[in-house]
Amino acid sequence: MRKTGIVDLPLHVGKCPRWLFSLMRNLSGKIVEVIVNEYNEDEVLKRISDPYWFQALGCAIGFDWHSSGLTTTTTGALKEALNKLNLGIYVAGGKGKTSGKAIDEIVNIGDKLNIGERGINEMTRASKLCAKVDNALVQDGYKLYHHSFFLTRKNWAVIQQGMNDSIYARRYHWLSFNVKRFVSESHSGIVSDRINNNVFNLTAKEVEETRKISVELIKDNPKHLERYVNSRDKKGQTKLFQFGNFDRTKTFSMSSRHFPTVSANMKSLLKAYEQQPKDYEELTLVKGMGAKNLRALALISHLVYGTEVSWEDPCKFSFAHGGKDGWPYPVSRDRPGESVEFLDSAIRKARIGDKERFNALKRLNSYYQGLLIKR
């Protein structure tokens, strides 16, 4: 599995006008149809999993270049367009309560695509794991409120977004190709405006032994861990810096939002024990096994067995039609429609073997790339 990027975006006020959303839906649909005709539906998954390409798409169809709303509105436009175009690529989930419908929608789309029970189960599991990893394993202070699942018959991509206390959003991109493990080194090609120094990252490569010990602690009956996770004694060690052998400067720079107390819900830990998870992915999927429980197990592993923990943040356009709020300039009501007509004409002619307009786009792109090289 390859996680291709994270983008930080500020919250902008205002709503997308209906007339603009209609243009965004039509234009994004035509752009995707061109890609499917030129390549295939899986090429679309590869492109939307690239945070830069997705950002450029949002800008091209007329949304704010630097706004959290670009994610939700662009994926919403794509969902409406793709679920009607019959291109072999569909979208489940969305913003807020709609994100909770993703599993049922994946099942329905899977039946439509004749994926089969096994394929549907794999995709619903992927949907759950992507959300759980970004909410509970990458503890960066961003709470997910948007989850969109793009799928073809064999592959999938996920775009999800979280909001922090400063009203900044962070977008997470996932891609199914070459899937190996969801819980280890799942990020690559990461992009962000802000690097967070207060991240407890349980997906880091150096945390592998900690993940293994966490599973063993659960399988060995977590009842004996109660003195660690629920220390009510005033003299008890409740903060990570009290464990000793730790860089105190890192601790004191942490956000109070998730100051690393060793606290957990014993009922959830015992429930996980009853299920006897075979690996960390299964442990992560146990209902009630959230960020606090996973952090507690990791810190106990660090304290008792000396395994590694990570505080490293995994984060290591151009305008075609303007932006919703008038930046860098207002959206023209005519130009997006003209673009839709051009693409629609190119698609219709390509179906009868006339690809002159597609070839014109390719020549224009080659010319532009040549200018960049000369610079």
N, C-alpha and C positions, 0 to 999 in steps of 0.2 A: 504494500500500500504506500502511496505517495501523497503527502500533504503538501500542497504547492504554495500556500501563502497566507499571510495575515495582513490586513490593512486597517489602520486606525482612522476613523472618520468622525467629525463633530456632528452633533445634532443640529439640524437647521429647522427653523420653524416654517409653518405653512404646509399646505397640501398640494398634491399634484392635480391640476385642473383636469376635468373629464376629457376636454378636447385634446389636451396634451397626452393623457394616458392612452387615448385611442390611437394617436399617431405613434406612440412608443410601441404599443402592441403590434400594430401593422408593420412598422419598420423593422422591429426586432425579429418578427416572424419571417420577413423576406430575407433578412441577412442570414438567418439560420438556414433557410431553404436553399440559398445560394451555396452555403458551405456543404450541406448534405448532397446537393447535386454535383458539386465539384469533387468532393471527397466521400464522406459517409457520415452517418449519425454519430459514430464514436469520436470523430474529429471535433464535433461540437462539444462533447464532454471534455476533451483535452483543452479546448480553448477557454471554456468558462471556468475551468479549474485554475487557470492562470489569472491571478488577481489584477495584473496590469491589463490583460486583454479584456477582462470583464469590466474594469473601470473605463476603458476606452469605449466599450460597447455602450455603457450607460451614458457617457458623454455624447457619443454619436447620435443616440436617439433622443437627446434633448434634456438630460437631467443634470443636476448640480454636479460639478466636477469633484467636489470635496464635501460630501454629505452622506450621513448614514442612510438617508432616504433613497440614495441611488441603489443600494442593495435591495431593499424591500420592494421598491417600485419596479426596478428592472426585472427582478425575478418574477414579480407579479405579472408584468407584461408578457414575459416569456411563457409563463404558465398558461395564460389565457390563449396565447397564439399557438404554442406547440401542442396543447391538448386538443386542438381543433384541426390542425394541419395534416395529421396522419403522415408524419415524416419518419416514424419509428422511434421518436424520442419524446418523452413525456415528463411532466413535473408534478411532484407531490409535495404537500406541506406549504409553508409560507410563514407569515408573520403572526405573532400572538397566538390566539386560540387555534388558528388554522394550522400552526405547526404541529399541534397535537393530533391532527387528522392524517398526518403523513403515513402512518402505518396502514390504516384502512385504505388510503388512496393507493399505496404501493401494491397492496393485495389486489385491488380492482384493476389497476393498470397491468399487473402481472398476468391476471386472467385474460385480459384483452390481448396481450402480446404472446400468450400461450407459453409463458416462461416455465411453468411447472411448479409443483409445491416446493421442491428443493431450492430452486432458484429464487422463489418468492421469500422463503425463509432466510436465505442468505442475505437478501437485500434488506429485509426488515431488521435483521440483526445488525447489518452495517449502519442503518439509520440510527438505531438505538446507541450503538457504540460510538459513532461520531459525536452525537450529542453528549454522551456521558464523559467521553475523553475531554472535550473542550469545556465542560462544566465542572468536572470533578478532578481530572488528572492534571490539566494545565490550570493551576489555581492562580490566575492573573487578575482577578477582581472583576471580570466581565461576565455578567449573567446572561445566558442565551435567551433571546426572545424571538428569534427567527431561524427557521430550519427548512431549507428547500432541498428536495431530493430529485435529481435528474436521472432518468434511467432509460436505457435501451434494452434489448433482449438479453444482453450478456454483461453489460457494464453499467456503472453509475458514477455520479459525481454529486458532491454535497456543497452547498453554500449556506453557511449559517453565521449569525451575527449576535454579539452580546453587547450590553451597555454597562458602563462603570459608573461610580458615584459622581464623576466629573462630567457626566453626560457626553462621554465620548464612546463611540462604537468601535468594535473590533470585528473584522470579518475573517472567517475561517474557510479555507477552500480544501476540499478533499477530492481525490481521484482514485478509482478502484484498480486501475491497471497495476499489475505486479504486486497485488496485495500479499503481504506477508504477516505483519502483526499490527494491530491497531494501537497497542500501548507502548511501543518502543520506537523512538526516532521516527515519528510519523510526520515530521515537518521537513520540508526542503524548499529552496527558492523563496524564503519568507521575506515579506516586505512590510514595513511599518514606519509610520511617522514618529512613533514614540517607542522607546525601549523601556520596559517596566523593570525596576530594580526590586520589586516586591513579589516575584513570581515563585511559587513552589511547584516545580515542574517534575511530575512523576513519569513523564514519557522520555526523559533524557537517557542516553545510552549508559551513563555511569550509574544509573539507579537500578540496573537490571537485577543485581543481587538483592536490593531492597524489595523489589517487586516479588521475587521468589520467596523471601523470608516472610513477607506479608501474607502470602497464601499459606505458608506452613504454619504461621501463628494461628490462622483461622482453622485449619484442618486439625490442629492439635488441641482444639477446644479453647476458645478465647476467654473462658471464665477466669482462668488464672491471670489474665491481663487486667482485671478490674482495678487492681491497686494502681496501675499505671494510668488508665484512661479516665478514671473517676476519682481522682485524689481530692478529697474534701478536707484533709488535714492541712491546717495552715502552714505546717512545715513541709508539706508535700511539694514535690517538684511539678509545677504546673506550666512553666514557661520553658521554651527550648534553651534559652541562654543559661538556665539553672542546671542544665545537664553537664556543663563543663566541656572542655576540649572543643569549643566552638568559637568561631570568629564573632565576637560580640558586636562589632560594628555593623555586620550584616543584619543582625537581629534588631538592633535599635533603629535601623532604617526602614523596617517593615511597616506596612500599613496596619493600623489598628483593626482594620476590617477583617483580616484573617491572621491576627497575631498568633503565632504557632503554639497554642495551648494543646496539651495532649488530652483532648476530651473526645469521647465517642459515645454512640448509642449502643449499650450492651445488647439490647434486644436485636438490633440489626446484625451485630457481630455473631450472636448465637444463631440467628436465622441463617446466616452465611455458613456457619459451622454445620448446620443440619443439611445444607445442600452440598457440602464437600466440593467446592469448585476445583476443577482440575488445573486451572492456570489463572493468571491475573486478569485475562479478558473475562472469564466467567465470573470471577470475583467482582469485577467492575460492574457487571450486569445485574448482580443481585439487587433486588428491590430494597431500597433504604440504604444502600451502600454509597453514601455521598462523599463530598469533599472532606468533611470532618473525620469520618471513619477511615478513609483511605490515608489521610494525613496522619492520623493517630498511629495506624499500623506502621507507616513508614518511619515516623519519629521513634517509635519503640524499637524497631529494627535497627535504627541508627544508634540509639542509646545502648541497647543490650548487646548487639552483635557488631557494632562499628561499621555497618554498611554505609554507602554513600547516599547523600541526598543532594538535590540540585536546586539552586536559587537563580538559575540563569533563564532569562526570558527567551523562549524559542524564536522570537522575532529577530532575527539577525538583520499626455493625452491631448490629447488634442481635442479641439471642439469642432463639431460639424454643424450643429444646429442651435447653439446657444444653451442656456441653462434655465431651469424652472424659475429660479428666483431672480433672473435677469443678469446673472454672472456667468461668463464674462460679458455676455450681452443677451437680450431677450430672445426667446425662441421665435423664429419666424413661423407663421401659420402656413405659409405656402411651401417653403423649402423642404420640410420633411415629407410632405405629400408628393413632391416632385421626385424625391429619392425613392419613395415607395413605387411610383410609377416606373422609374428607370429599372429598378430591380425586378419588378413584376414582368416587365417587357423582356428583360434578359432571361428570366426563368422560362417564360413561355416560348421564346425563340430557341432556347437550348434544348427544349423537349422535342423540337422538330429538327435538331441538328445544326442550328445556326447559333454559334457561340461568339459572334463578333463582339457583342457588348462585354461578355466575360473577358475576351481577349484584350479589349480596350482597357478594362480595369487592371488587368495584369501588366499591360505596357505602362500604364500610369504608375503602378506600384514600383516597377523596375526603374522607371525614370526617377521617382522619389528616392529610392534606395541609392541610386547613383549620386544624387545630390548630397545625401548624407555622407557617403564615402569621400567625396571631394572635400567636404568640410573638415 
